[in-house]
Amino acid sequence: MRHIALVLVLFFLFQLTACAIKNELPAGDETPSKEQLEQSDTQQTDSENISQEDTLAEDLITNAEDSDAVDENTESQSDKQENTDTQDQPNDQEELNQKGEEPITQPVHSELYIPEVPIEDVITYFNEVCLAAEFVNSGNPNLLQKWIAPIYYTIDGDMTDEDIAILTRFTQWLNTVEGFPGIYETEEAYRANLEIYFCDQQSLIDRMGENFYNMDGAVTFWYSENQIYREIICYRTDIQQQVRNSVIQEEIYNGLGPIQDTDLRKESIIYSGYSEPQMLTQIDELILKLLYHPQMLCGMNAEECESVIRQLYY
């Protein structure tokens, strides 16, 4: 910009100088004529104009230089501002490194997720075991039912050390499940809301009814407003220990809310066919974690339960 202005000014001065030379008076001592005097006046006027134009040109050059200086200062200030902005903006990664913290990343899956089990299978399985029942005397088994109050149980009958170990292991795990109200043994019968009996087959039938004839174990519970408040479990003692280990866990599991046995998963602790699983599977544990999650409320229907499951399992 400044160079272009200088070239234009120099070109303008060159044109003015050429005109001045052309109109210059002749040399010598001769007295100028009237015409020459008029021409001299004209030249003087032209000279004054040239002087004014020179001043104007100098002002143009000065203004051009000042303009360039302003532009340079503006660019410099802009660069400084950009540098300041860059310095002011925090670098999240650097801050995390300085604090010794790991960057926060959104998990791809929830803690409940099981890689080989898609969510549709989870919903189907949940509906099958939690929103249905084999034997119903009253109420609606298609609504979610579970314990809200803490469970206190008593044990009576001919138990083995392995029976107690299986029962203790299961209850200890239950007490780690989020939202589960807790399960504890008590020696005070009046306090117990769960009664566990180890007995022979006839005693089982006497306590539980003819529907449980030839069963290795049985459970029945009472509920109000879809909240379980009392329960009885019976185990046969005239069966092998391995079978007892499986039945102990199955009946406790059923008594927590998933009352319906499954036809879908043969490896499950509550498979309806004959099986002797010794431990809960991952999906068995998942069903209880979903059932007792604080977002799962007593009385929910299948659609409402599905909505919560999709929020929790991904």
NUTORVO-184737 format. One record per residue (C-alpha): residue in three letters; x, y, z. Coordinates in nm, 4 decimals, m for minus. Example, Ala and Ser with C-alpha at 12.3 -4.5 7.8 and 13.67 -1.06 7.14 Angstrom:
% residues 2
+-----+----------+----------+----------+
:   r :        X :        Y :        Z :
+-----+----------+----------+----------+
: ALA :   1.2300 :  m0.4500 :   0.7800 :
: SER :   1.3670 :  m0.1060 :   0.7140 :
+-----+----------+----------+----------+
***
This chain:
% residues 314
+-----+----------+----------+----------+
:   r :        X :        Y :        Z :
+-----+----------+----------+----------+
: MET :   0.0000 :   0.0000 :   0.0000 :
: ARG :   0.2734 :   0.2505 :   0.0967 :
: HIS :   0.4830 :   0.1709 :  m0.2127 :
: ILE :   0.1911 :   0.2279 :  m0.4498 :
: ALA :   0.1198 :   0.5696 :  m0.2910 :
: LEU :   0.4856 :   0.6793 :  m0.3306 :
: VAL :   0.4899 :   0.5801 :  m0.6983 :
: LEU :   0.1726 :   0.7792 :  m0.7657 :
: VAL :   0.3107 :   1.0880 :  m0.5855 :
: LEU :   0.6437 :   1.0729 :  m0.7715 :
: PHE :   0.4616 :   1.0413 :  m1.1037 :
: PHE :   0.2460 :   1.3423 :  m1.0113 :
: LEU :   0.5555 :   1.5525 :  m0.9216 :
: PHE :   0.7270 :   1.4561 :  m1.2476 :
: GLN :   0.4306 :   1.5854 :  m1.4489 :
: LEU :   0.4251 :   1.9141 :  m1.2563 :
: THR :   0.8030 :   1.9708 :  m1.3056 :
: ALA :   0.7745 :   1.9125 :  m1.6790 :
: CYS :   0.5035 :   2.1790 :  m1.7035 :
: ALA :   0.7151 :   2.4270 :  m1.5039 :
: ILE :   1.0198 :   2.3856 :  m1.7319 :
: LYS :   0.8066 :   2.4344 :  m2.0393 :
: ASN :   0.6716 :   2.7717 :  m1.9148 :
: GLU :   1.0051 :   2.9116 :  m1.7837 :
: LEU :   1.1122 :   3.2792 :  m1.8806 :
: PRO :   1.3892 :   3.3282 :  m2.1461 :
: ALA :   1.7413 :   3.4087 :  m2.0120 :
: GLY :   1.9144 :   3.7582 :  m2.0605 :
: ASP :   1.8938 :   4.1236 :  m1.9473 :
: GLU :   1.6082 :   4.2182 :  m2.1746 :
: THR :   1.3175 :   4.3952 :  m2.0155 :
: PRO :   1.0237 :   4.1648 :  m2.0107 :
: SER :   0.7265 :   4.2632 :  m2.2178 :
: LYS :   0.3714 :   4.2879 :  m2.0918 :
: GLU :   0.3018 :   3.9442 :  m2.2272 :
: GLN :   0.6121 :   3.8102 :  m2.0563 :
: LEU :   0.5100 :   3.9724 :  m1.7253 :
: GLU :   0.1670 :   3.8145 :  m1.7527 :
: GLN :   0.3359 :   3.4851 :  m1.8321 :
: SER :   0.5649 :   3.5367 :  m1.5283 :
: ASP :   0.2629 :   3.5965 :  m1.3078 :
: THR :   0.1143 :   3.2816 :  m1.4447 :
: GLN :   0.4382 :   3.0933 :  m1.3699 :
: GLN :   0.4415 :   3.2340 :  m1.0150 :
: THR :   0.0861 :   3.1199 :  m0.9659 :
: ASP :   0.1798 :   2.7827 :  m1.1068 :
: SER :   0.4798 :   2.7722 :  m0.8719 :
: GLU :   0.2546 :   2.8420 :  m0.5758 :
: ASN :   0.0212 :   2.5714 :  m0.6928 :
: ILE :   0.3169 :   2.3376 :  m0.7283 :
: SER :   0.4274 :   2.4256 :  m0.3736 :
: GLN :   0.0782 :   2.3544 :  m0.2412 :
: GLU :   0.0647 :   2.0337 :  m0.4372 :
: ASP :   0.4067 :   1.9356 :  m0.2986 :
: THR :   0.2750 :   1.9963 :   0.0505 :
: LEU :  m0.0330 :   1.7912 :  m0.0317 :
: ALA :   0.1857 :   1.5139 :  m0.1667 :
: GLU :   0.3970 :   1.5170 :   0.1471 :
: ASP :   0.0756 :   1.4964 :   0.3530 :
: LEU :  m0.0396 :   1.2018 :   0.1407 :
: ILE :   0.2926 :   1.0237 :   0.1978 :
: THR :   0.2764 :   1.0946 :   0.5717 :
: ASN :  m0.0824 :   0.9753 :   0.5882 :
: ALA :   0.0081 :   0.6635 :   0.3911 :
: GLU :   0.2965 :   0.5909 :   0.6261 :
: ASP :   0.0743 :   0.6547 :   0.9270 :
: SER :  m0.1923 :   0.4249 :   0.7783 :
: ASP :   0.0639 :   0.1475 :   0.7258 :
: ALA :   0.1897 :   0.2001 :   1.0787 :
: VAL :  m0.1673 :   0.1726 :   1.2110 :
: ASP :  m0.2220 :  m0.1429 :   1.0050 :
: GLU :   0.1006 :  m0.2911 :   1.1379 :
: ASN :   0.0044 :  m0.2003 :   1.4957 :
: THR :  m0.3434 :  m0.3449 :   1.4437 :
: GLU :  m0.1995 :  m0.6681 :   1.3044 :
: SER :   0.0507 :  m0.6807 :   1.5909 :
: GLN :  m0.2254 :  m0.6259 :   1.8479 :
: SER :  m0.4399 :  m0.8892 :   1.6750 :
: ASP :  m0.1523 :  m1.1379 :   1.6869 :
: LYS :  m0.0958 :  m1.0586 :   2.0534 :
: GLN :  m0.4668 :  m1.1039 :   2.1240 :
: GLU :  m0.4675 :  m1.4421 :   1.9490 :
: ASN :  m0.1627 :  m1.5474 :   2.1474 :
: THR :  m0.3281 :  m1.4273 :   2.4679 :
: ASP :  m0.6495 :  m1.6154 :   2.3811 :
: THR :  m0.4499 :  m1.9274 :   2.3090 :
: GLN :  m0.2671 :  m1.8954 :   2.6399 :
: ASP :  m0.5920 :  m1.8265 :   2.8278 :
: GLN :  m0.7696 :  m2.1322 :   2.6890 :
: PRO :  m0.7026 :  m2.4288 :   2.9200 :
: ASN :  m0.5686 :  m2.7468 :   2.7776 :
: ASP :  m0.7818 :  m3.0149 :   2.9421 :
: GLN :  m0.5302 :  m3.2880 :   2.8799 :
: GLU :  m0.2421 :  m3.0798 :   3.0226 :
: GLU :  m0.4480 :  m2.9896 :   3.3299 :
: LEU :  m0.5332 :  m3.3557 :   3.3858 :
: ASN :  m0.1678 :  m3.4512 :   3.3458 :
: GLN :  m0.0611 :  m3.1815 :   3.5942 :
: LYS :  m0.3188 :  m3.3041 :   3.8444 :
: GLY :  m0.2241 :  m3.6646 :   3.7861 :
: GLU :  m0.5806 :  m3.7547 :   3.6864 :
: GLU :  m0.6948 :  m3.9799 :   3.4042 :
: PRO :  m0.9172 :  m3.8272 :   3.1333 :
: ILE :  m1.2883 :  m3.8972 :   3.1839 :
: THR :  m1.4386 :  m4.1118 :   2.9101 :
: GLN :  m1.7984 :  m4.2176 :   2.8661 :
: PRO :  m1.8269 :  m4.5944 :   2.9141 :
: VAL :  m1.9420 :  m4.7909 :   2.6117 :
: HIS :  m2.1378 :  m5.0339 :   2.8294 :
: SER :  m2.2939 :  m5.0207 :   3.1749 :
: GLU :  m2.1545 :  m5.2206 :   3.4663 :
: LEU :  m2.4410 :  m5.4681 :   3.4316 :
: TYR :  m2.3618 :  m5.5490 :   3.0680 :
: ILE :  m2.2810 :  m5.9099 :   2.9730 :
: PRO :  m2.1099 :  m5.9236 :   2.6289 :
: GLU :  m2.2773 :  m6.2415 :   2.5032 :
: VAL :  m2.6276 :  m6.1436 :   2.6223 :
: PRO :  m2.8149 :  m5.8856 :   2.4085 :
: ILE :  m3.0662 :  m5.6602 :   2.5775 :
: GLU :  m3.3655 :  m5.8201 :   2.4050 :
: ASP :  m3.2750 :  m6.1549 :   2.5652 :
: VAL :  m3.2467 :  m5.9868 :   2.9042 :
: ILE :  m3.5926 :  m5.8308 :   2.8708 :
: THR :  m3.7466 :  m6.1602 :   2.7585 :
: TYR :  m3.5842 :  m6.3518 :   3.0434 :
: PHE :  m3.6833 :  m6.0895 :   3.3019 :
: ASN :  m4.0464 :  m6.0996 :   3.1886 :
: GLU :  m4.0496 :  m6.4792 :   3.1998 :
: VAL :  m3.9176 :  m6.5233 :   3.5551 :
: CYS :  m4.0253 :  m6.2011 :   3.7312 :
: LEU :  m4.3633 :  m6.1226 :   3.5783 :
: ALA :  m4.5262 :  m6.4656 :   3.5963 :
: ALA :  m4.5876 :  m6.7419 :   3.8543 :
: GLU :  m4.6475 :  m7.1176 :   3.8601 :
: PHE :  m4.9094 :  m7.1188 :   4.1354 :
: VAL :  m5.1112 :  m6.8103 :   4.2256 :
: ASN :  m5.3786 :  m6.7880 :   4.4947 :
: SER :  m5.4480 :  m6.4159 :   4.4597 :
: GLY :  m5.3087 :  m6.0952 :   4.3175 :
: ASN :  m5.1571 :  m6.0253 :   3.9768 :
: PRO :  m4.8334 :  m6.2170 :   3.9064 :
: ASN :  m4.7773 :  m6.0064 :   3.5945 :
: LEU :  m4.6729 :  m5.7102 :   3.8099 :
: LEU :  m4.3311 :  m5.6718 :   3.9700 :
: GLN :  m4.3101 :  m5.8113 :   4.3246 :
: LYS :  m4.0136 :  m5.8062 :   4.5615 :
: TRP :  m3.9018 :  m5.7531 :   4.9192 :
: ILE :  m3.8867 :  m5.3970 :   5.0489 :
: ALA :  m3.8304 :  m5.4641 :   5.4192 :
: PRO :  m3.5161 :  m5.6420 :   5.5462 :
: ILE :  m3.5403 :  m6.0222 :   5.5592 :
: TYR :  m3.4802 :  m6.2040 :   5.8882 :
: TYR :  m3.4762 :  m6.5819 :   5.8654 :
: THR :  m3.4757 :  m6.8774 :   6.1034 :
: ILE :  m3.3520 :  m7.2304 :   6.0185 :
: ASP :  m3.4988 :  m7.5521 :   6.1569 :
: GLY :  m3.4332 :  m7.9189 :   6.0806 :
: ASP :  m3.1542 :  m8.1580 :   5.9922 :
: MET :  m2.8909 :  m7.9411 :   5.8209 :
: THR :  m2.5401 :  m8.0308 :   5.7064 :
: ASP :  m2.2362 :  m7.8052 :   5.7235 :
: GLU :  m2.2468 :  m7.7772 :   5.3453 :
: ASP :  m2.6116 :  m7.6675 :   5.3597 :
: ILE :  m2.5140 :  m7.3839 :   5.5924 :
: ALA :  m2.2114 :  m7.2915 :   5.3776 :
: ILE :  m2.4251 :  m7.2703 :   5.0612 :
: LEU :  m2.6900 :  m7.0647 :   5.2370 :
: THR :  m2.4344 :  m6.8303 :   5.3940 :
: ARG :  m2.2499 :  m6.7741 :   5.0659 :
: PHE :  m2.5724 :  m6.6872 :   4.8862 :
: THR :  m2.7001 :  m6.4469 :   5.1516 :
: GLN :  m2.3647 :  m6.2713 :   5.1740 :
: TRP :  m2.3711 :  m6.2076 :   4.8005 :
: LEU :  m2.7309 :  m6.0807 :   4.8189 :
: ASN :  m2.6240 :  m5.8195 :   5.0725 :
: THR :  m2.3907 :  m5.6686 :   4.8119 :
: VAL :  m2.6674 :  m5.6097 :   4.5556 :
: GLU :  m2.7622 :  m5.2432 :   4.5129 :
: GLY :  m3.1111 :  m5.1738 :   4.6431 :
: PHE :  m3.1519 :  m5.5093 :   4.8162 :
: PRO :  m3.2956 :  m5.4531 :   5.1689 :
: GLY :  m3.0697 :  m5.7125 :   5.3322 :
: ILE :  m3.1067 :  m6.0695 :   5.4588 :
: TYR :  m2.9923 :  m6.1805 :   5.8065 :
: GLU :  m3.0270 :  m6.4855 :   6.0273 :
: THR :  m3.2067 :  m6.4424 :   6.3584 :
: GLU :  m3.2762 :  m6.6689 :   6.6549 :
: GLU :  m3.5848 :  m6.4703 :   6.7517 :
: ALA :  m3.8843 :  m6.6453 :   6.5950 :
: TYR :  m4.1180 :  m6.3472 :   6.6387 :
: ARG :  m3.8846 :  m6.1328 :   6.4312 :
: ALA :  m3.8499 :  m6.3753 :   6.1425 :
: ASN :  m4.0372 :  m6.3064 :   5.8186 :
: LEU :  m3.8689 :  m6.6016 :   5.6432 :
: GLU :  m3.8857 :  m6.9558 :   5.7824 :
: ILE :  m3.6502 :  m7.2210 :   5.6398 :
: TYR :  m3.7116 :  m7.5909 :   5.7106 :
: PHE :  m3.4988 :  m7.8952 :   5.6270 :
: CYS :  m3.7340 :  m8.1936 :   5.6406 :
: ASP :  m3.8507 :  m8.5159 :   5.4740 :
: GLN :  m4.0950 :  m8.5262 :   5.1845 :
: GLN :  m4.4090 :  m8.5790 :   5.3918 :
: SER :  m4.3298 :  m8.2858 :   5.6191 :
: LEU :  m4.2752 :  m8.0724 :   5.3103 :
: ILE :  m4.6193 :  m8.1633 :   5.1774 :
: ASP :  m4.7798 :  m8.1026 :   5.5161 :
: ARG :  m4.6377 :  m7.7520 :   5.5276 :
: MET :  m4.6623 :  m7.6524 :   5.1623 :
: GLY :  m4.9566 :  m7.8460 :   5.0197 :
: GLU :  m5.0263 :  m8.1259 :   4.7708 :
: ASN :  m4.9107 :  m7.9129 :   4.4761 :
: PHE :  m4.5530 :  m7.9766 :   4.5922 :
: TYR :  m4.5729 :  m8.3548 :   4.5969 :
: ASN :  m4.2443 :  m8.5158 :   4.4922 :
: MET :  m4.0638 :  m8.1820 :   4.4890 :
: ASP :  m3.7061 :  m8.1498 :   4.6220 :
: GLY :  m3.7866 :  m7.8067 :   4.7577 :
: ALA :  m4.0672 :  m7.5540 :   4.7684 :
: VAL :  m4.1289 :  m7.1878 :   4.8449 :
: THR :  m4.4391 :  m6.9827 :   4.9033 :
: PHE :  m4.4726 :  m6.6165 :   4.9957 :
: TRP :  m4.7350 :  m6.3614 :   5.0837 :
: TYR :  m4.7439 :  m6.0059 :   4.9527 :
: SER :  m4.9443 :  m5.6879 :   4.9882 :
: GLU :  m4.9422 :  m5.4098 :   4.7292 :
: ASN :  m4.6845 :  m5.6229 :   4.5455 :
: GLN :  m4.4454 :  m5.6116 :   4.8421 :
: ILE :  m4.3414 :  m5.9510 :   4.9789 :
: TYR :  m4.3698 :  m5.9555 :   5.3572 :
: ARG :  m4.3668 :  m6.3266 :   5.4610 :
: GLU :  m4.2194 :  m6.6475 :   5.3197 :
: ILE :  m4.1685 :  m7.0184 :   5.3932 :
: ILE :  m3.9081 :  m7.2442 :   5.2273 :
: CYS :  m3.8805 :  m7.6226 :   5.2693 :
: TYR :  m3.5957 :  m7.8503 :   5.1576 :
: ARG :  m3.5996 :  m8.2265 :   5.1463 :
: THR :  m3.3197 :  m8.3929 :   5.3393 :
: ASP :  m3.3558 :  m8.7377 :   5.1783 :
: ILE :  m3.1726 :  m8.6320 :   4.8588 :
: GLN :  m2.8038 :  m8.6159 :   4.7652 :
: GLN :  m2.5954 :  m8.3220 :   4.8815 :
: GLN :  m2.5203 :  m8.1992 :   4.5291 :
: VAL :  m2.8915 :  m8.1786 :   4.4570 :
: ARG :  m2.9527 :  m8.0050 :   4.7878 :
: ASN :  m2.6869 :  m7.7437 :   4.7053 :
: SER :  m2.8738 :  m7.6554 :   4.3878 :
: VAL :  m3.2207 :  m7.6623 :   4.5439 :
: ILE :  m3.1200 :  m7.4394 :   4.8380 :
: GLN :  m3.0190 :  m7.1625 :   4.6005 :
: GLU :  m3.3130 :  m7.2153 :   4.3659 :
: GLU :  m3.5817 :  m7.1759 :   4.6315 :
: ILE :  m3.4200 :  m6.8702 :   4.7901 :
: TYR :  m3.3900 :  m6.7193 :   4.4422 :
: ASN :  m3.7578 :  m6.7858 :   4.3657 :
: GLY :  m3.8573 :  m6.6384 :   4.7007 :
: LEU :  m3.6937 :  m6.3038 :   4.6191 :
: GLY :  m3.9392 :  m6.2275 :   4.3377 :
: PRO :  m3.8448 :  m6.4321 :   4.0274 :
: ILE :  m4.1017 :  m6.6971 :   4.1213 :
: GLN :  m4.1394 :  m6.8537 :   3.7757 :
: ASP :  m3.8837 :  m7.1147 :   3.6646 :
: THR :  m3.7350 :  m7.0715 :   3.3180 :
: ASP :  m3.7529 :  m7.2840 :   3.0053 :
: LEU :  m3.5129 :  m7.0574 :   2.8173 :
: ARG :  m3.1838 :  m7.1145 :   2.9968 :
: LYS :  m3.0781 :  m7.4658 :   3.0925 :
: GLU :  m2.7750 :  m7.3405 :   3.2845 :
: SER :  m2.9889 :  m7.1202 :   3.5121 :
: ILE :  m3.0317 :  m7.1976 :   3.8817 :
: ILE :  m3.4088 :  m7.1878 :   3.8228 :
: TYR :  m3.4258 :  m7.4033 :   3.5090 :
: SER :  m3.7620 :  m7.5837 :   3.5016 :
: GLY :  m3.6149 :  m7.9133 :   3.3819 :
: TYR :  m3.3856 :  m8.1383 :   3.5806 :
: SER :  m3.0467 :  m7.9825 :   3.6497 :
: GLU :  m2.7983 :  m7.9494 :   3.9320 :
: PRO :  m2.6210 :  m7.6131 :   3.8911 :
: GLN :  m2.4021 :  m7.5360 :   4.1896 :
: MET :  m2.3836 :  m7.1585 :   4.1445 :
: LEU :  m2.5810 :  m6.8717 :   3.9978 :
: THR :  m2.4950 :  m6.7804 :   3.6411 :
: GLN :  m2.4110 :  m6.4237 :   3.5367 :
: ILE :  m2.7596 :  m6.3703 :   3.4008 :
: ASP :  m2.9147 :  m6.5138 :   3.7188 :
: GLU :  m2.7259 :  m6.2495 :   3.9136 :
: LEU :  m2.8197 :  m5.9852 :   3.6563 :
: ILE :  m3.1923 :  m6.0506 :   3.7003 :
: LEU :  m3.1687 :  m5.9913 :   4.0762 :
: LYS :  m2.9577 :  m5.6772 :   4.0242 :
: LEU :  m3.2208 :  m5.5413 :   3.7866 :
: LEU :  m3.5124 :  m5.6483 :   4.0073 :
: TYR :  m3.3736 :  m5.4780 :   4.3174 :
: HIS :  m3.2372 :  m5.1683 :   4.1500 :
: PRO :  m3.3890 :  m4.8533 :   4.3106 :
: GLN :  m3.5520 :  m4.7584 :   3.9783 :
: MET :  m3.7527 :  m5.0832 :   3.9762 :
: LEU :  m4.0715 :  m5.0267 :   4.1756 :
: CYS :  m4.3223 :  m5.2750 :   4.3090 :
: GLY :  m4.6310 :  m5.3001 :   4.0874 :
: MET :  m4.4570 :  m5.2102 :   3.7603 :
: ASN :  m4.5871 :  m5.3842 :   3.4486 :
: ALA :  m4.3816 :  m5.5337 :   3.1654 :
: GLU :  m4.3645 :  m5.2099 :   2.9648 :
: GLU :  m4.2471 :  m5.0065 :   3.2626 :
: CYS :  m3.9888 :  m5.2682 :   3.3572 :
: GLU :  m3.8566 :  m5.2759 :   3.0013 :
: SER :  m3.8083 :  m4.8991 :   3.0037 :
: VAL :  m3.5945 :  m4.9199 :   3.3195 :
: ILE :  m3.3954 :  m5.2180 :   3.1902 :
: ARG :  m3.3028 :  m5.0262 :   2.8745 :
: GLN :  m3.1684 :  m4.7434 :   3.0900 :
: LEU :  m2.9644 :  m4.9742 :   3.3111 :
: TYR :  m2.8400 :  m5.2376 :   3.0664 :
: TYR :  m2.6463 :  m5.1182 :   2.7619 :
+-----+----------+----------+----------+
***
